[in-house]
Amino acid sequence: MEGLGRWLRDIVPPVALIVAIDLVVTLVFFGLSAGPARIGTLRPLGTIPAKALELVLVGAAVGAAACVGARRLDFSSIGLAMAFVALLDIDHLPSFFGVDQPIRPAHSFAFLAVECVALGLTFRRRPELVLLAVASFFGHIAGDTGVFALFAPFSFDYSSIDAYKVPFGVIAVLFALAAGYLSRRARITTNLHNP
């Protein structure tokens, strides 16, 4: 039971922070956007289960890459990556309630910057979380479809990222490997100081 408790302590606080940031960014971007930028709608309900499965699989792949970097099976990394990838879509919440909104507020570089700063400041002893969040962001974007305002709130110009899917996927893998490597180094250092 201690293993489950430790796993939950590893996962729940960062996930709660990501959800909070996602909701705040969605509200802020809603306030900053003009009416013409609010074209986001909810996908057809029949497509949501397939999309959710896709996000879980992308998250599992990001987590597996982190495990390769850590050189061990790390269920915390896998769980965090799956949650970070899937929860990026909480920014669809206003659309769920029928409110027109900017398309995918959490799918922007500004969101990524806020997420990285918040994780870095909140979890200073776990720098791999920032790298895993970057990997998850780029993994999610690489697997997504549609148009994005990647530079929102500075510009709500929407464009397709289809030409960047492969580079974004490569970035996701590299950051996941680096997150795993940092996790491994921290574990080795801890084991050296606490035999």
N, C-alpha and C positions, 0 to 999 in steps of 0.2 A: 504494500500500500504506500510505503514511503516513496517508491519510484514514481507512482502516479501523482503524488503530492508535489514532488520536485518538478515533474514535467509540467504540471499546471502552474506552478510558481514561475517557471521559465517562460511560459507562453501567455498566460492571461494578462499580465500587466502591459507588455508591449502591444498586444492585440487591442486591448481597451484604449490605449493611447492612439493607435492608428484609426480606430473607429471614431474617436472624438475629433481627431484632426480632420478626417474625411468629412464629417458632418459640419464642422466649423468652416472649412474651406468651401464646401458647397453653399452654405449660407452667405458667406462673404462674397463669393463670385456671383451669386444671385443678386446681391445688392449692388455690385459694381457693374453688372452687365446692363446693356440697354435692351429694350424690347426686341429689336431685330435679332439679337444674339440668342434669344431664348427660344430655341427651336428644338430642344431636346424633348423626346417623348419616350415612353416605355416601349420596349420591344414586345412583340406579340407574346402572350402568356405561354403559348405552346412551344416557344423556342427557349424559354428560360431553363428548363431542366438540362437540355443539351449544352447550353452555354455554361451552366454551373459545373457540369461534369468536365467540360473543357478547361475551365479555370482551375479546378482541383488538380487535373492532370498537369497543367502548366506549373502549378505550385509544387506538385510532387517532383517534377523534373528539376526545378530550381533547387528544391531541398536535396535532391539526390546529388546534384552538382556540388552543393555545399558539403555533403557527406564525403564526396571524393576528395575535396580539398582538406577536410578534417581527417581523412584516412580512417574513418570509422562510421558505423551506422548511428546517426544521431537523430532520434525521433523528435527532439525539440526543434532542430533546424528544419526538418521536413514539415512539422506542424506549423511552425511560424511562416515558412515560405508559402504553404498552402493558404493560410489565413491572410497573409499580406497580399497575395495575388487576388484571391477571391473578394476580399473586402474592399478593394479599390472600387468596386461597382456599387458600394453603398451610395455613391453620388447620384444614383438613379432614384433615390427616395422621393424627391419632390414630384418626379414624373409618375411614380407609383400612385401618388395622391391627386394626379391630374393637373399639376402645376407645371406650366411651361418654364423651362430653365435653360441655362447655357448647357451645351452638350458636354457631358463628362468633365465636370470641374476638377475632379481628382486625377484626371489624365493630363496634367500639365506639369511643366518643369517647376513652376512656382510651388505646386503641391509637394513635389519631390523634395524641393529645398526645405520647406517647412517641416516635412516629415523627418528629414535627415537631421536637422538642427534639434528638433524635439526629442528624437530618439537618442542623439548624441549627448544632450544635456541631461536627460532623464536617466539614461542607463550608461553612465560613464564607464562602468566596469565591464560593459559588454559591447565593445566597439564593433563586433561582428554584426550586430543588429542593423547598424546603418548600412553596411555593405549588403546584407541580405535584403533590406528594404529596397535598395537601388536595383538589385538583381530582380526582385519581384516586380517592381514597377516596369522595368524594361521587358521582362518576360510577359507581363500582362499586355503591354502595349504591342509587343511583337505578335501576340496571338489574337489581337482584337481586330475588328473590322469597322469600317465607317470613316467618318471625318472627325478630326480633333482640333481643338484650339490649344496646341501645346504651349503657346506663349501667353495664355490667359493668366492673370487678368490684364496684362499689358496690351494684348491684342486678342480679340475674339474672332479673328479670321480663321475660318475652318478650312482644313486641307486634309487630304488623304495621306496616310503614312505608309501606304503599300510599298513604296520604293525603299523604305527603311526597315522593313520587317526583319530581314536577315541581319543587318548590322545591329539592330536592337536586340535580337536574339543572342548574338555573339556577346554583346555587352552584358546581357543577363547572365550568361554562363561564366564569363570572366569574373564578374562581381560575386557570384555564388561561390566559385572556387576560392576567391580571396577571403570571403566570409568564413568558409570552412577552415582555411589555413589559419586565420586569426583565432578562431575557436580552438584549434589544435594547439597553437602556441600558448594560449592562455591556460589550457588544461595542463600542458607540460610544465609551465612555470608554477602553477598552483601545486602540482604534484612534487616538484623539486623543493618548494618551500614548506610543504606540509606532508612529509613522508608517511 
